[in-house]
Every structure is written in structure tokens, then in C-alpha cells.
């Protein structure tokens, strides 16, 4: 089978005639993330204040933590990666039916976790884990197919978020006492993803603007000092995950 050239991929993008809503990953999933943030917080407030009964298997505050990380943030991460990684790798984006399936899995996870008390925590976990599992597969496939190893940390970030969600559900099911570790792991991963992506995108925007407006040349992103900062941050987060209530982890994070 003949491999598509970059020009072929660009033409395929321009010739897309499917539903606009399913043209790019950010469209359905970013909308879902924003909508869920607007819906889930008032829901939690109603439950917390006693004005609504929560039908799930989680404590209300625990459900709130789970949905902010694995509902809202996971959707934001997915929407960004499905849009940015194809641009970085030169591959065609996920769209139409596969994108619709991915967005549906995310929505199904939100419904399953809310009704975990009715369908059971195991079934809820299986449904909820499906979104990050498919997202990890899609991101890994695009990076590996494009041999764009520079973006391997993004693939690792999705897989670590999946691992954190699994640990969270194992705690809810009473299999293992891993809820706190899951939260620390996932928060650490999100911060590192923001650091890596922000460290690449913001400088590139600045450099491109200067280039168009005869501005000064600026250093390329991810210089040795930037890489050292990320490495130290990873070490600090590993200590926090493994040794949360110790002087060592506190000093490392400081």
C-alpha cells in the first residue's frame, strides 16, 4: 500500500465533506468537557448540600474529584491531543465514526460513574476506562505510524492517566487502597503535560510572531535548562506519589 505524502494528507483534509462536528477531535470532546464542567459542579453542590440524592457508588466528594480529573481534564487532554498530534506528525486526524465512538465512550463513562450504584462499580469501571484506553491506542498509533518519537511523553501521559483511573476504581471496588495514589499520580501527570506542551507551544507562537514582524530571534523551546527543569519536576512528583507525607517529598516539591 502506497504511503500518503504530506501533500496528499493536506488535500484529504481540505476535501473533507463529512459532518463539521466530527471533523477535528477538539470539536465534540472540548464541547463535552466544557458542558460537563458546567453540569457536574452544580450537581455536586446539590448533592453536597442535601438537595439531591447521588445514586452512585462513590462518596459525593470522591465522585467530584474523579469527574474533575477523569471526566473534565481527561476530555480536555484528549481533545487537544487529537487535534495537535496529527499536525505535529503529519498524519490524518481521527474523525467521523472513530471520533464519534471516542466521544460516546467518554460520555458513557460519565453516565456509568454517576449510576455506579445501580449498575455496580465493576461495570462502571469497565465503561469508564474505555475512553482513556481508546484514546491511548489512538495517540500511540498516530505517534508510532508517524515515527514521531518526540511526542512519546504525550502517549505516556495518556497511559498514566489510564493507570490512575484504574487505581481509582480499584479503590472504589475495595480491591486495593490506591485512591490517594491515583489522585497524586493523575494530578502529577496533568501538570507535567501542561509543562511539556506549554513549553513547546507558547515559545513557538512567540517565535512565529517575531518572524512575521521582523522581531528578534529567540531561543528554541526545550533548551537544556528547560529539560533539566522537567526532569527535576518528574523526580519531585515521583517522590510525592510514593512518599506523600514525608519531609523529602515536601522539600522536593518546594
C-alpha positions in Angstrom: 0.0 0.0 0.0 1.4 3.4 -1.0 2.1 5.7 1.9 0.4 9.1 1.8 2.7 12.1 1.3 2.2 15.3 3.4 0.6 17.0 0.3 -1.8 14.1 0.0 -2.8 14.4 3.6 -3.3 18.1 3.3 -5.5 17.6 0.3 -7.5 15.0 2.2 -8.1 17.5 5.0 -9.2 20.1 2.6 -11.5 17.8 0.7 -13.3 16.6 3.9 -17.1 16.7 3.3 -18.4 15.0 6.4 -20.1 16.5 9.5 -18.3 19.6 10.7 -18.8 18.5 14.3 -16.8 15.3 13.7 -14.0 16.9 11.5 -11.5 17.5 14.3 -11.1 15.9 17.8 -11.5 19.2 19.7 -15.0 19.8 18.4 -17.1 17.1 20.2 -14.7 16.5 23.0 -13.9 20.1 24.0 -17.6 20.8 23.9 -18.2 17.8 26.1 -15.5 18.9 28.6 -17.0 22.4 28.9 -20.5 21.1 29.2 -19.6 18.6 31.8 -17.7 21.2 33.9 -20.9 23.4 33.8 -23.1 20.4 34.7 -21.1 18.4 37.2 -20.2 21.2 39.6 -23.8 22.3 40.2 -24.7 18.6 40.5 -22.1 18.1 43.2 -23.2 21.2 45.0 -26.8 20.0 45.0 -25.8 16.6 46.4 -23.3 18.1 48.9 -26.0 20.5 50.2 -28.6 17.7 50.5 -30.9 18.9 47.8 -30.3 15.9 45.6 -29.6 12.2 46.2 -26.5 10.8 44.5 -27.2 7.3 43.1 -23.6 6.3 42.6 -21.2 4.0 44.5 -18.8 6.9 45.3 -18.9 9.3 48.2 -20.1 12.7 46.7 -16.8 14.4 47.2 -14.9 11.4 45.8 -17.2 11.5 42.7 -16.4 15.2 42.3 -12.6 14.5 42.4 -13.0 11.7 40.0 -15.0 13.6 37.5 -12.8 16.7 37.6 -9.7 14.6 36.8 -11.0 11.7 34.6 -14.1 13.4 33.2 -13.3 17.1 32.6 -9.4 17.1 32.4 -9.2 13.8 30.5 -11.6 15.2 27.9 -9.6 18.4 27.6 -6.4 16.4 27.2 -8.0 14.1 24.6 -9.4 17.0 22.6 -6.1 18.7 22.5 -4.1 15.6 21.5 -6.5 14.5 18.8 -6.1 17.9 17.2 -2.4 18.7 17.8 -0.7 15.4 17.3 -1.8 14.9 13.7 -0.5 18.3 12.9 2.8 17.5 14.6 3.2 14.1 13.0 1.7 14.9 9.5 -0.9 12.2 9.9 -4.6 12.4 9.1 -6.7 13.3 12.2 -9.2 10.9 13.8 -12.6 12.0 12.5 -16.2 10.9 11.7 -17.1 7.4 13.1 -13.9 6.7 15.1 -14.2 10.2 16.7 -17.9 9.7 17.4 -17.1 6.4 19.1 -14.4 8.0 21.2 -16.7 10.9 22.3 -19.5 8.4 23.0 -17.2 6.3 25.2 -16.3 9.4 27.2 -20.0 10.3 27.6 -20.8 6.7 28.6 -18.2 6.9 31.3 -19.8 9.9 32.8 -23.2 8.3 32.9 -21.8 5.0 34.2 -19.9 6.6 37.1 -23.0 8.6 38.1 -25.1 5.5 38.2 -22.4 3.2 39.5 -24.6 2.4 42.5 -27.2 0.9 40.1 -25.1 -0.9 37.6 -22.3 -1.9 40.0 -18.8 -0.5 40.4 -17.2 -3.1 38.2 -19.4 -2.4 35.2 -19.0 1.3 35.8 -15.2 0.9 35.9 -15.1 -1.1 32.6 -17.3 1.5 30.8 -15.3 4.5 32.3 -11.9 3.1 31.4 -12.9 2.5 27.8 -12.4 6.2 26.8 -8.8 6.5 28.0 -8.0 3.1 26.7 -9.1 4.0 23.2 -7.5 7.4 23.4 -4.2 5.9 24.4 -4.5 3.4 21.5 -5.2 6.2 19.0 -2.4 8.5 20.2 0.1 5.6 20.3 -1.0 4.6 16.8 -0.5 8.1 15.3 2.9 8.6 17.0 4.2 5.2 16.1 2.9 5.3 12.5 4.5 8.7 12.0 7.7 7.7 13.9 7.3 11.0 15.8 9.2 9.8 18.9 9.4 13.4 20.2 5.8 13.1 21.2 6.2 9.9 23.2 5.8 11.7 26.5 2.2 12.7 25.4 1.5 9.0 24.8 2.9 8.1 28.2 0.8 10.8 29.8 -2.4 9.3 28.5 -1.4 5.8 29.6 -0.5 7.1 33.1 -3.9 8.8 33.3 -5.5 5.5 32.4 -3.4 3.8 35.1 -4.5 6.4 37.6 -8.2 5.9 36.7 -7.8 2.1 37.1 -6.2 2.6 40.5 -9.1 4.9 41.5 -11.7 2.3 40.5 -9.8 -0.5 42.3 -10.1 1.6 45.5 -13.8 2.2 44.9 -14.3 -1.6 44.4 -12.4 -2.4 47.6 -9.7 -4.3 45.8 -6.8 -2.1 46.8 -6.2 1.0 48.9 -5.0 3.0 45.9 -7.3 6.0 45.7 -4.9 8.6 47.1 -2.0 7.3 44.9 -4.3 7.5 41.9 -5.1 11.2 42.6 -1.5 12.1 43.2 -0.4 10.2 40.1 -3.0 11.8 37.8 -2.5 15.4 39.1 1.2 15.0 38.6 0.7 13.7 35.0 -1.6 16.6 34.2 0.9 19.2 35.5 3.7 17.6 33.5 1.6 17.5 30.3 0.8 21.2 30.8 4.6 21.9 31.3 5.7 19.9 28.3 3.0 21.2 25.9 3.2 24.8 27.2 6.9 24.7 27.0 6.7 23.9 23.3 3.7 25.8 22.1 3.9 29.1 23.8 7.6 29.8 22.6 6.7 28.6 19.1 3.8 31.1 19.0 6.2 33.9 20.1 8.9 32.9 17.7 6.4 32.7 14.8 5.0 36.2 15.6 8.5 37.7 15.8 9.4 36.0 12.5 6.4 37.6 10.7 7.0 41.0 12.2 10.8 41.3 11.8 11.3 40.8 15.6 14.4 39.4 17.2 15.3 35.8 17.1 14.6 33.8 20.3 15.9 30.6 21.5 14.2 27.3 20.5 11.9 25.7 23.1 13.2 22.9 25.3 16.7 24.1 25.8 18.9 22.2 28.3 17.7 24.3 31.2 14.1 23.5 30.3 14.8 19.8 30.0 16.5 19.9 33.4 13.5 21.6 35.0 11.2 19.0 33.6 13.5 16.2 34.9 13.6 17.7 38.4 9.8 18.1 38.3 9.4 14.4 37.4 11.6 13.4 40.3 9.7 15.6 42.7 6.3 14.2 41.6 7.6 10.6 41.9 8.6 11.3 45.5 5.2 12.9 46.1 3.4 10.0 44.7 5.4 7.4 46.6 6.2 9.3 49.8 3.4 11.8 50.1 3.6 12.7 53.8 7.4 12.9 54.2 9.9 15.8 54.5 11.7 14.5 51.4 8.7 14.9 49.1 7.7 18.2 50.6 11.2 19.6 50.1 11.3 18.3 46.5 8.0 19.9 45.6 9.2 23.2 47.2 
